Amino acid sequence: MRYRDLFVGLDVQVPVLDGRKVPYINLDNAASTPSFQHVARCVQEFLGFYSSVHRGMGFKSQISTHAYEEARLAAMRFVGANSQDHTCIFGKNATEAINRLSRRFPFSDDRNVILISMMEHHSNDLPWRAVGKVVHIRLTPDGCLDLADFDRKLDQYADNLALVSISGASNVTGYVNPIHQMAEKTHARGAQIMVDCAQLAPHRKINMLPLDDPAHLDYVAISAHKMYAPFGTGALIGRKDLFEHGDPDIRGGGEVEIVTLDNVVWSEPPERDEAGSPNTVGAVALAAAIAQMEAVGMEEIAAHEAELTHYALEQFKRIPDLRTFGCPDPDKTASRLGVIPLIMNGISHYLVAAILGYEYGIGVRNGCFCAHPYLLDLLGVSNDQAGLVRHSILMHDRRDVPGLVRVSFGLYNEKEDVDALVEALLAIQEGKYRGSYAQDVHSGLFQPAGWQAKFEDYFSFEVKK
């Protein structure tokens, strides 16, 4: 089935180096996704009623409050949460959600160990370093989570373990982690589990399960900009009993029952942790995206992606000296996401990405994907080599920073997109590209000599008369 008609902007043409304009091929969906048509329609319809939420008696305020709270319920249902045990706190994105949990989680002197993995996005690593002792689960040689090492560390830190915080799926290799199996083992040690679902949510069904199920998830974080709703919101969905206690990490209006000169009574969750005027439009967009994904069916989304990933892995075999990372088996794509990192021997990842964009209108991402420890491990970069890279970066020279090119699929991508990518990569490998590229020392990026897009011709804030 073709899903392209569900999306905004897929017919947009972009300029390339030879003077043509070509349809843009977006293969960078692990970073951000385009908007559903349904999301854009819902937002446009809602803007006519937009007003401040909560406590307003005007009709627009009431309907805005209704939409905001319905969006909260939609987000909870999407991950299998229930209003009795769970709450949903809206914020900017999954990064903010994880940071909020890190500041609200009740660590103690005895229970202060956070177990994460080497594959984590920085958003599920750096916040924990500020609040407790972070211990990393090792990886297998092919970049999978080493479950035997997970078991060893559970035993090693059993009496001190407070939280396991793990990616539902990797934004680098697309590996999907056995989160419910890990949850059951975590709970058996008296600890809780948080799952970073930013990458998982657009691709697989999530079920937090009831709290009395040993395999339940205590907290999940999602981000709308990866779920075809790029209007700037995310959510932390988790145990209500944690957020019923303690002070919020951000303080202001909208989260109190009463304030006197010497006392504050905080509201119940989720309002307690949502200071200030919320991003109501973002919440509406997220709920609309959830409705569209559920209308398609999460099983259908997974099947479409598996078929496309299978096709891509088979076609990449046509390209000599191209190496992919993660599971290379085309017959196992049902158990992974459509995220394929690759490298072309002898050609900088910076240059490959630049040529794809400037000469073929193909958008990919290159670099370390906000997961530096994972990339260094995958690429076999030693500590000494990493030290040299760090020194170069501190000297403002990023030309030789190691990295990969990442291809990541969305629901709208089709086999023709893969074909265009493969033909472009073959041409790059053979040196058949038009531009003369120079690398910027500070950023590492390549630019074609004598060519610069006039972005103002494509978008501006000018008021049109």
N, C-alpha and C positions, 0 to 999 in steps of 0.2 A: 504494500500500500504506500502511496505517496503522501507525505505529511507536509510538504512544502507550503501548501496553501494555508496552513495554520499559523504562519509566521509573518512578521513585519520585516521588510527590508531586504528580502532575498533577491529581489530584482534590481537592486542598486548596482550600478556600474561604476568602476573605479579606473583611474588612469594608470597606464603602465608605460614602461620606458620607451617603447617604439611609437608612442603617440596615440595608440588605440585606447578605447575604454572597453573593459571586459566585465562580465558579471563576477562579483566578489565571491570567492569560495572560502567560507569560514571553517577552518579546522582547528580552532582554538577555543573550543567550548568548555574545556576544563577550567579556563580562566573566567569567562563570562559567556552567557548565552543571549541570543536575540530575544525579543519579546514575542510572545504569542499575540496573534490578532485579537483573541478573546480578552487578553489582559489589556491591550490598548483600548478596546471598546469599553470595557468595564471602567477603566480609569476615566476615560472621556465622559462617560455617563455619570460617574460619581462626582466629577468636578463641579457639576451644576448644583450639587447638594452639599459640597464640602463646607464644613464649619468646624469649630472647636468641639472636642469630644468631652463627655462627662460633665454633669451638673448644669448644662445649658438647657433651658426650657423651650427655646425656639425649635421649630420643626426641623430645620437643617441641622441644628446641633444634635437633636434626637436621632435623626436618621444617620448622621455621621457616627454617633456612638454605637448605634445598632450595627452598622457595617463593620466597625472596628472590632466589636466583640464577637460578631459572627466570624470574622477572619481569624480571630484567636481560636475559636472552636474548630474551624476548618483545619488550622495547622495542627492542633492536637489530634484530631481524628486521623489526619494523614500519617501520623507516626504511631498510631495505636495507643495514644494516651487517653486517660479518662479524667473527668473534672473532679472526681472525688479524691484521687490520689495525686494528681499532677496539676501543674500550673504552666502557663506559657507566657514568657516575658519577651516582648518585642524589643529589638534594638537595631543597630545599624547593619550587622552582618554576623556570621558565625564567629569571626575573630572577637568581636565585642562580647558575644555570648559566652565564649570560653573564658575570657578575661573576667567577666562578671562572676562566673562560677568560681574561678580561682580565688576571688576576694571574699566570697560568701561561704565557701566550704568550711566546715568546722574542724580544721586540723587541730591536733593536740600535741603535746610534747611526746607522747607515746606513739601516736598515729600521725606521722608526718611524711611518709614516703609516698611519692606518686610514681607509678609505673607506667611508662610510655614506651613507644617503640622507636627504632632508628629510622622508620619510614615516615615519621610525622611531618606534616606541614608546620612551619614555624608557629602558626597560630595555636597549635596544640602541643607546643614545646615551651616556648619562651614565657608564657604566662605562669606556668608551673614552677619555673626556676626561681621566681620571685617569692614563692610562698612555702616551699618545702624542699625536701630532698628528692631530686628527680633521678630515677634509675631507668636506663634504657634497655629494652628487650632487643637482643641481637637479631640479625637477619640470616637467612640461609644464603648460600653463594649466588642463587638466582634472584635474590631480592625479596623473597617471601619472609613473612614473620616466622621466626624460629619458635614454634610452639613448645618444643622441649625446653628451650631457654626460658620461656614464659613460666612453665611449671617450676623450673628450678628457682626462679626469682620469687615466685609466690611462696615457695617453701622458705627461702632465705629470709624474706622480709615479712613473713606472715604476721608477727606480733606488732609490727610497726607500719604495716601497709594501710593507708587511708583510702587511696583511690587508684584505679586503673583508668587511664584516659587514652583511648585508641581511635585511630581512623577507621571508619566503616569501610572505606575503600581509598586506595592511594591515588593522589592526583598526579603521580609520576608514572607508575607502571600499571595502574588499573586493578591491582590485586584487591580482592574482596576478602576481608578478614572474618573469621568465624566468631562474630561478636557475642552470640548467645552462649556458645560453648565457653567463651572466655568469661562471660558474665557469671555463669554458674560456678565456675572455679573461684572467681573473685569473691562472690558472696559467701562461699564456704569458708573463706579466710576472714570474714567479718568486715570486708571492705565494700566500697561501692564502685560503680563503673560509669564513665562518661564516654559517649561515642560521638566523635566529630563526623557528622553525616553530611557535611557540605558537599562532598563529591559523590556520596552514595545516593542522596535523596532524589536527584533528577533521573536516576537510572534503575533503582530497585525499590520494591516495597519494604517499608520499615514497620516493625511492630515492637513497641516497647514492652508489651506484655504486662499483666497485672503485677503488683508488688509482691504478691504471695507466690508468684512463679519464680523458682530459683534462677531461671535464665533471663529474668527481666533486665531491662536497661534502666538505670537510675536517671540519666540525663542524656539528652541529645541536642546537638546544635545544627541548625540548617541556615542556609543563606539564599535569599530569593534571586540574587543576580546569577546564580548557577541553575536556577529553576525556571528560566524563561520569563522572569519578572524583574527587569532591571530598574527598579524604582527605589533601591536603597534601604532594604530592610532585611532582617534576619530574626531568628528566634532561638531562645533557650527554653527547652521543654523538659521539665524534670519534677522531682519530688516536691510536692507542696509542703511537706513537713519540714524541709530545710528552710524554705523561704518564709515560713510563718514566724521564724525567730531571727533575731539579730538585726543590726542596722543595715540599711541599704548602702551600697558603695558610692552611689551618686545621690546627692541630696538637693531637694528643691520642691517646687509646687507639684501638686497632684498626687503625692504619696503619703499624705498625712491625714489623720482624723482631726487633730487639733494641735495648735502650737501656742504656747504661752511664753512669757519671757524666760522661764526657767524649766520648761518641760515640752517634750514632743511625744505625741502618740502616733506611731506609724500605722499606715493602712494595712489591711490584709493583702496577701499576694493575689494577683500579680502587681497591683497598683504600687505596692511598697517599693518595687524595683523599677518603676517606670517614671522617673522624675521628668518634669517638663512636658511640653506639648509633644505628643508622639507623631511619628510618621504615619498618619492615617492612610494616606494614598499608597504608601508602600505596603501596608498591611492588606489593603484591598487588592493590590496587584498580586501579592503572594497568594491570597485565597483564590483569585481568578485563575492563576497558573495551576494551582492544585486541582481546581475543578476541571481544567482542560486536560491535565495529565491523567486524571482519573477517568475522564470520558474516553480517552484513547485506551487506557488500561496499562498499568505498570508492567504486566506480563508482556503485552504487545511491544511496549517500549524496549524492554530487555531483549526480546526476540529480534527486533529490528536491528538493534545495536550489535548483537552477537553475529547476525548474518553479515553486517557490514564489516565488522572487525575480522571475521573469517576471510572475507574477500580481500581485504587490505593485506593481511599477512601472507596470503597466497601470492598476491601481485608483487609484494616487496621482494619475493624470491627472484624476480626478473632483474633486480638491480645488483650487480656485482659489488662487493666491498661495502654493502650496507648492512649494518648490524642493528637489530632491535633489542630492547631490554624488556624484562618482564617475561611472562609465559609466551614462548614462540609458537606453540602448537595451535594451528588454526582450528583444530577439533575441540579445543577446550575454551572457546570464547564465551560459552554460556556462563562460565564461572568467573569471569573477569569483566571489567568495564572496557569500553572502546577508547582507551588511552594508550597510545603506542609511542614510547620514546625511541629515538633512533639516532644513529651517528653515521656519517659517511667518512670512511677512512681518508685521511689526508686533506679534508676540507673542513674549515672552521664551522662550528654550529652557527656562529654569528653570520657568516657569509651565506650559508644555505638558506637561512630564514630571510635574509635580505633579498636574495635573488628571487625566491618564491614570491615575495611581496611585490617587489618593484617590477618584475618582468612577467609574472603570471597571475597576479591578483589573488594569490593564495595566502591566507593568513594562518600562520602557525606560531607557536611560542618556542623560544629557545632560551637556554640558560640552565638555572638550577631550580626553578619553579617553587621558590620559597621553601625548599626542603634540602638545604645544603648538606647536612650529614648523610642523607640518603643518596644524593648524587655522588658524593665523594666515595661512598661505599660501593655503589654500582660500578663506578669507573675505576675502582681499585687505586684511588689516590692515597698515597701513604701520608703519615703525619708530617714527615719532612717536606714532602711535596706540597701538602696543604699549607704548611708554614711559609713556603716561598710564594704561594698564591696570595696568602694573606698580606705578606709584605708588599707585593706588587699593588694590591688594592689600596693599601694605606699610602702608597706612593702615587695614587691616582692613575694607575695603569691597569686597565681591565682587559687588555688585548688577548691574554692567554688564560683567562679564567675558564676552567673546564666546564663543560655543559653538554646538553643534548638538544635535539630538535624534538618537540612534542607535537604529535598529531592526536587530536581528540575530537570525537564525533558527537553530534547532537541528533535529535530526533529527525530533523529535516535533511540531514546529509544522505547522499545516495551514492551508488557505485560509480556514477559518472564523476563525482568529486574525487574519488580514489584514483580513477583513470587519469584525470588531469594532473594529480599530484605525482603519480608514478612517471608519466611522460616528462614532467618538469625535472624530477630528480635524475632521470636518465640523462637528460640534456646537461644538467649541472655537472654530473659526473664526467661527462665527455668534454667539458669545458665549452659547451655551446651556449654561452649566454652573451648578451649584447653589451652590458655595461662594463665600464672600467671602475672598479670599486676601491675606495680608500677607507681604511679603518680608523675610527676616532680613538685616540689613546685613552681618554677618560671614561668613555662609555663602553668601548669595545665594539660598537655598532659599525656596520659598513654602510656607506652611502655611495650611490653612483655619481661619478663626476659630471657636473654640468646639468644636473636635473633636480628640480625641486617642485613638489606639488603645491599648487595654490589652494590651500585649505579653505580660504575665505570664499572661493568660488563654489564650494560644496556645502558650507554651513557658516552662518554668522548670526549674531544677535541683533542685527539691524532691524529696526521697525519698518515693515513694508507698508507703503502707502497705497 
